[in-house]
């Protein structure tokens, strides 16, 4: 609760300034991929040779559930783009709840969206609460560019009642829309991308029992994949079914990702191929551990078997982006860990991220695939806090040992590199002294 109260105050102070920022650069390469704001329900698409990510935008709760508890609050949408899955551009807000002609302007109900390209236009599909009546409708906003400006249609799509829209345009140019609400449904769209062409079909009735939402449908090697969050016990998995037709019937095949090990109730996702690799975009409550209605986008690789089935994805902190050794390398987003501990740098501002705590000899952490290809570094810089000092061994190609001086406050300390490091290397940091040493980041100059 203390995290929630502090975070609510901080985000409220900065929300208006962040909402108006455009083309802001965010560099991570690790999970979560976006810092400084919440980014749930990430839908990823490839437009103009880049990855574009369209998430919903959680804020600290300003509305309550029917039982009086704090609830999901989503006032607008940002869009982010990247060429390397490491450096992201925040193009700013593309649609606000106040902009929707048919929507309730203070519903905070702009849940998971999607965006597709067809015939020279970008169509952004989004749910919202109607100004009159109950439940959710799904609207369309149109733009000439993937980052907008998007202009919302005057009315929602007739005959669609629910949330979490997804649109698939098939090889023959026909488009289909999918959504959740009293199950999973789908229908062909008319060529104008704004109206249904026929009656909706229920898609989930042959699938295993349990709550389902957030459908994301894609096609690969002639197979149609219906993927969706599924509650089989207490929290959401990501599951999938396949078909030889865009509207099914779909046959359940298994899980893409298991339940959150920390109990985050929701998960929501998309799958996309980019530069010959497949990626799963999903979310977790990394920056809000005590309130799982504030979530952040993550990315991990996806692999398919020869028969088209999907290999289960284990969520990682390391993520998928290439990380330059010259950047501030957040080793707390580790590939593996032994003995060391991870905690937030600042409990009053969780967006500052995490630190690695070495408290005894042998504590170690590994960060895979660190890129030294720009130039061989001649210095290594630690951002550390060590009340009594300590000794750290750093292995990148070869091992070097560094004596960390005593510092009760955070301090940046630079050391000459005793050997050259080039190419892509796995980084290991190990405590040798057993003294308490905290590391925020490491950089190689």
C-alpha positions in Angstrom: 0.0 0.0 0.0 2.8 2.5 0.8 4.2 1.9 -2.7 0.8 2.6 -4.2 0.3 5.9 -2.2 3.7 7.2 -3.1 3.5 6.2 -6.7 0.0 7.8 -7.0 1.4 11.1 -5.8 4.4 11.0 -8.1 2.5 10.0 -11.2 -0.2 12.5 -10.6 2.4 15.3 -10.5 4.0 14.3 -13.7 1.1 12.9 -15.7 0.2 16.1 -17.5 3.8 16.8 -18.6 4.4 13.3 -19.7 1.1 13.2 -21.7 2.3 16.1 -23.9 5.9 14.8 -24.5 6.5 13.6 -28.1 9.4 11.7 -29.6 10.9 11.1 -26.2 13.7 8.4 -26.4 13.7 5.5 -23.9 16.6 3.1 -23.9 16.3 -0.2 -22.0 16.9 -3.4 -23.9 15.7 -5.2 -20.8 12.3 -5.9 -19.2 10.2 -3.8 -18.7 10.9 -2.1 -22.0 9.3 1.2 -21.1 10.3 3.3 -18.1 8.7 6.3 -16.5 5.1 5.2 -17.2 2.9 2.1 -17.2 2.3 0.3 -20.5 -0.2 -2.6 -20.3 -1.7 -4.8 -22.9 1.0 -4.3 -25.6 0.0 -4.9 -29.2 3.0 -4.9 -31.5 2.8 -4.4 -35.2 5.5 -3.9 -37.9 5.0 -0.7 -39.9 7.4 1.2 -42.1 10.2 -1.2 -41.2 9.9 -0.6 -37.4 8.1 -2.2 -34.5 5.2 -0.1 -33.3 3.8 -0.9 -29.8 0.3 0.2 -28.9 -0.3 -0.5 -25.2 -3.0 0.7 -22.9 -1.9 3.3 -20.4 -2.5 2.4 -16.7 -2.4 5.2 -14.1 -2.8 4.9 -10.4 -6.4 4.1 -9.7 -8.9 7.0 -9.8 -12.0 4.8 -10.0 -13.2 1.9 -7.9 -14.6 -1.6 -8.7 -18.1 -2.5 -7.6 -16.7 -4.0 -4.4 -15.1 -0.7 -3.5 -11.5 -1.7 -4.4 -9.1 0.3 -6.5 -9.6 -0.6 -10.2 -8.0 -0.3 -13.6 -7.8 3.3 -14.7 -6.8 4.1 -18.3 -7.4 7.6 -19.7 -5.5 7.6 -23.1 -3.2 5.8 -25.5 0.5 6.3 -26.3 2.4 4.7 -29.2 6.0 3.7 -29.1 8.3 2.6 -32.0 11.7 0.9 -32.2 14.1 -0.4 -34.8 16.2 -2.5 -32.4 13.9 -3.4 -29.5 16.3 -1.4 -27.2 15.8 2.3 -28.1 12.1 3.2 -28.1 10.5 6.5 -29.2 7.4 7.6 -27.3 5.4 9.4 -29.9 3.1 10.8 -27.2 -0.6 10.5 -26.7 -2.5 9.5 -29.8 -6.0 9.4 -28.3 -7.6 10.6 -25.1 -10.9 9.6 -23.6 -12.1 13.2 -24.0 -11.6 12.9 -27.8 -14.0 10.0 -28.3 -17.4 11.5 -29.6 -19.4 8.5 -28.4 -17.5 7.7 -25.2 -17.9 8.7 -21.6 -15.1 11.3 -21.0 -14.3 10.3 -17.4 -14.7 6.5 -17.6 -11.0 5.7 -17.6 -12.0 2.7 -19.7 -9.6 2.8 -22.7 -8.5 -0.8 -22.4 -6.4 -3.0 -24.7 -6.2 -1.6 -28.3 -4.9 -2.7 -31.7 -3.8 -1.0 -34.9 -3.6 -2.3 -38.5 -2.7 -0.9 -41.9 -4.9 -1.2 -45.0 -5.2 0.6 -48.3 -3.0 3.5 -47.2 -4.6 4.1 -43.8 -3.9 3.1 -40.2 -6.9 1.9 -38.3 -6.7 2.1 -34.5 -9.3 -0.1 -32.7 -10.0 0.7 -29.0 -12.6 -0.1 -26.4 -14.3 2.6 -24.3 -17.4 3.0 -22.1 -20.3 4.6 -24.0 -21.6 8.0 -22.9 -25.0 6.4 -22.4 -25.7 2.9 -21.3 -23.5 0.2 -19.8 -20.7 -2.1 -20.8 -18.1 -1.4 -23.5 -18.2 -0.6 -27.2 -15.3 -0.7 -29.7 -14.4 2.3 -31.8 -12.1 3.1 -34.7 -9.7 6.1 -35.2 -8.0 6.6 -38.5 -4.6 8.1 -39.4 -2.2 8.5 -42.3 0.8 7.5 -40.2 1.2 4.8 -37.5 1.9 7.5 -34.9 -1.1 9.6 -35.9 -2.7 12.0 -35.6 -5.7 9.7 -35.2 -9.2 10.9 -35.8 -11.9 8.9 -34.0 -15.1 8.0 -35.8 -18.4 9.6 -34.7 -19.8 6.2 -33.5 -18.5 2.8 -32.4 -18.7 -0.3 -34.5 -22.3 -1.4 -34.6 -22.9 -4.9 -33.2 -19.7 -5.2 -31.3 -20.0 -5.1 -27.5 -16.9 -5.9 -25.5 -13.2 -5.1 -25.0 -9.7 -6.0 -26.4 -10.2 -5.7 -30.1 -7.8 -7.4 -32.5 -7.9 -7.2 -36.3 -6.3 -9.7 -38.8 -6.0 -8.9 -42.5 -5.6 -12.1 -44.4 -3.6 -12.8 -47.5 -6.6 -12.3 -49.7 -7.1 -8.8 -48.3 -10.2 -9.7 -46.2 -10.1 -8.4 -42.6 -11.5 -9.9 -39.4 -12.1 -8.4 -36.0 -12.0 -10.3 -32.7 -12.9 -9.2 -29.2 -13.8 -10.4 -25.7 -17.0 -10.0 -23.7 -19.1 -12.9 -22.5 -16.5 -15.1 -24.3 -14.4 -14.6 -27.4 -16.1 -13.5 -30.6 -15.1 -12.8 -34.2 -16.5 -11.5 -37.4 -15.4 -10.4 -40.9 -15.1 -6.7 -41.4 -16.4 -4.8 -44.4 -13.8 -3.3 -46.7 -14.3 0.1 -45.0 -12.8 -1.4 -41.8 -15.6 0.3 -39.8 -18.5 -2.2 -40.1 -19.2 -5.8 -39.6 -19.9 -8.0 -42.6 -22.2 -10.7 -41.2 -23.1 -11.9 -37.7 -20.5 -12.4 -35.0 -19.4 -16.0 -34.1 -18.4 -17.4 -30.7 -14.9 -18.8 -31.0 -14.2 -20.1 -27.5 -17.0 -22.6 -27.0 -14.9 -25.7 -27.9 -11.9 -24.5 -25.8 -11.2 -25.6 -22.2 -13.4 -24.0 -19.5 -12.2 -20.9 -17.7 -12.3 -17.2 -18.0 -10.9 -15.9 -21.4 -10.2 -12.4 -22.7 -7.8 -10.5 -24.9 -7.8 -12.4 -28.1 -4.9 -11.9 -30.5 -5.1 -13.7 -33.8 -2.3 -14.1 -36.3 -1.4 -16.3 -39.2 1.8 -18.3 -39.8 2.6 -20.8 -42.5 -1.1 -21.2 -43.3 -2.2 -21.8 -39.7 -4.5 -19.3 -37.8 -3.6 -18.9 -34.2 -6.1 -17.7 -31.6 -4.1 -16.7 -28.6 -5.7 -15.4 -25.4 -5.3 -14.9 -21.6 -7.0 -17.8 -19.8 -7.7 -18.3 -16.1 -7.5 -22.0 -15.5 -6.9 -21.5 -11.7 -6.5 -18.2 -10.0 -4.5 -16.0 -12.4 -4.1 -15.6 -16.2 -2.0 -17.8 -18.3 -1.5 -17.2 -22.0 -3.0 -20.0 -24.1 -3.6 -20.7 -27.8 -5.6 -22.7 -30.2 -5.3 -23.2 -34.0 -7.5 -23.5 -37.1 -7.3 -23.6 -40.9 -9.9 -20.7 -41.1 -9.8 -17.2 -39.6 -13.1 -17.8 -37.8 -12.4 -21.3 -36.6 -13.4 -23.7 -35.3 -10.2 -23.5 -33.2 -8.5 -26.5 -31.5 -6.8 -25.9 -28.1 -3.1 -26.6 -28.2 -1.6 -25.5 -25.0 0.1 -22.7 -23.1 2.3 -19.9 -24.3 3.1 -18.7 -20.8 2.2 -19.9 -17.4 0.7 -18.0 -14.5 2.7 -15.1 -13.0 5.0 -16.4 -10.2 4.3 -13.3 -8.2 0.5 -13.4 -8.6 -0.1 -10.6 -11.1 -3.7 -11.4 -12.0 -3.7 -10.3 -15.6 -1.5 -10.9 -18.6 -2.2 -9.6 -22.1 -0.1 -10.0 -25.2 0.6 -10.0 -28.9 3.0 -12.0 -31.1 4.9 -10.5 -34.0 7.6 -11.5 -36.5 10.3 -8.9 -36.9 13.5 -9.3 -38.9 13.1 -13.1 -39.0 12.5 -13.5 -35.3 9.2 -14.0 -33.4 8.5 -12.1 -30.2 5.9 -12.2 -27.4 4.9 -8.9 -26.0 3.1 -9.2 -22.7 2.9 -7.3 -19.3 3.7 -7.7 -15.6 3.4 -5.4 -12.6 7.2 -4.8 -12.3 6.9 -1.1 -11.2 3.9 -1.7 -9.0 4.4 -4.9 -6.9 1.6 -4.2 -4.5 -1.1 -3.2 -7.0 -1.4 -5.3 -10.1 -3.7 -2.9 -11.9 -0.5 -0.9 -12.9 1.4 -3.0 -15.4 4.4 -2.7 -17.7 5.2 -4.1 -21.1 7.8 -6.9 -21.5 9.2 -8.7 -24.5 10.6 -12.2 -24.9 11.5 -14.5 -27.8 9.0 -17.1 -29.2 10.0 -20.3 -30.9 7.8 -22.6 -33.0 8.1 -26.4 -33.4 8.2 -27.9 -36.9 4.5 -28.9 -36.6 3.6 -25.2 -35.9 3.0 -25.6 -32.2 4.4 -22.9 -29.9 7.2 -23.6 -27.4 6.3 -22.3 -23.9 7.9 -19.0 -23.1 9.6 -18.5 -19.7 9.5 -14.8 -18.8 12.8 -13.1 -18.3 14.2 -9.8 -16.9 17.0 -9.7 -19.4 14.5 -9.3 -22.3 15.6 -9.4 -26.0 17.2 -6.0 -26.8 20.9 -5.6 -27.5 22.6 -3.6 -24.7 25.6 -1.5 -25.4 28.4 -1.8 -22.9 28.8 2.0 -23.0 25.2 2.4 -21.6 24.3 2.2 -18.0 24.0 -1.6 -17.8 21.3 -2.6 -15.3 22.7 -5.9 -14.1 19.7 -6.4 -11.9 17.8 -7.3 -15.1 19.9 -10.5 -14.9 20.1 -13.6 -17.1 21.0 -15.7 -14.0 21.6 -15.0 -10.3 23.2 -16.9 -7.4 23.0 -15.6 -3.8 22.7 -11.9 -4.7 19.4 -10.1 -4.1 17.4 -7.6 -6.1 15.5 -4.6 -4.6 14.2 -1.2 -5.7 16.7 1.6 -5.7 14.2 4.1 -4.1 11.1 2.9 -2.4 9.6 6.4 -2.9 10.0 6.3 -6.7 9.8 2.8 -8.1 10.4 4.0 -11.7 14.0 4.5 -10.7 14.3 0.8 -11.1 16.3 -1.8 -9.2 19.7 -2.5 -7.6 21.7 -5.7 -7.1 22.7 -6.4 -3.5 25.9 -8.4 -2.8 26.0 -9.3 0.9 28.4 -12.3 1.1 31.3 -13.8 -0.7 30.2 -15.8 -3.8 27.1 -13.8 -4.5 27.0 -13.4 -8.3 24.9 -12.2 -11.1 25.2 -12.7 -14.9 24.0 -10.4 -17.7 24.2 -12.1 -21.1 25.0 -10.6 -24.5 26.6 -7.3 -23.6 27.8 -5.5 -26.7 31.4 -4.2 -26.7 31.6 -3.8 -30.5 31.6 0.0 -30.6 35.1 0.3 -29.0 37.3 -1.5 -26.6 36.7 0.3 -23.2 39.6 1.6 -21.2 37.5 2.3 -18.0 34.7 0.7 -16.1 32.3 2.8 -14.0 30.3 1.5 -11.1 27.3 3.2 -9.5 27.6 1.7 -6.1 26.8 2.1 -2.4 29.1 0.3 0.0 29.1 1.4 3.7 32.3 -0.6 4.4 33.7 -1.0 0.9 34.1 -4.4 -0.8 35.7 -6.3 -3.6 34.0 -7.2 -6.9 35.2 -9.5 -9.7 34.0 -8.6 -13.1 34.2 -11.1 -15.9 33.8 -10.1 -19.5 36.1 -12.2 -21.6 38.7 -12.1 -18.8 38.3 -11.5 -15.1 39.3 -8.3 -13.3 39.1 -7.5 -9.6 38.1 -4.1 -8.3 38.4 -2.8 -4.8 35.2 -0.7 -4.0 36.0 2.1 -1.5 33.6 2.7 1.4 30.7 5.0 0.5 27.5 5.2 2.6 25.7 7.1 -0.3 25.4 6.3 -4.0 28.6 7.1 -5.8 30.0 6.7 -9.3 33.5 5.2 -9.2 35.7 4.7 -12.3 38.6 2.2 -12.7 41.0 1.6 -15.5 40.3 -1.6 -17.4 43.2 -4.0 -17.1 42.5 -5.8 -20.3 40.7 -5.3 -23.7 37.2 -6.5 -24.2 35.6 -6.7 -27.7 32.6 -8.2 -29.4 29.6 -9.5 -27.6 30.3 -10.9 -24.1 28.4 -12.4 -21.2 29.0 -10.3 -18.1 29.4 -11.8 -14.6 29.8 -9.8 -11.4 30.8 -11.6 -8.2 31.4 -10.5 -4.6 34.8 -11.6 -3.3 35.0 -9.8 0.0 31.6 -10.7 1.6 31.1 -7.0 2.5 27.7 -5.4 1.7 27.8 -3.8 -1.7 24.9 -2.5 -3.7 25.2 -1.9 -7.5 22.8 0.3 -9.4 24.5 0.0 -12.8 27.8 -0.6 -14.5 29.1 1.1 -17.6 32.2 0.6 -19.8 33.8 3.8 -21.2 
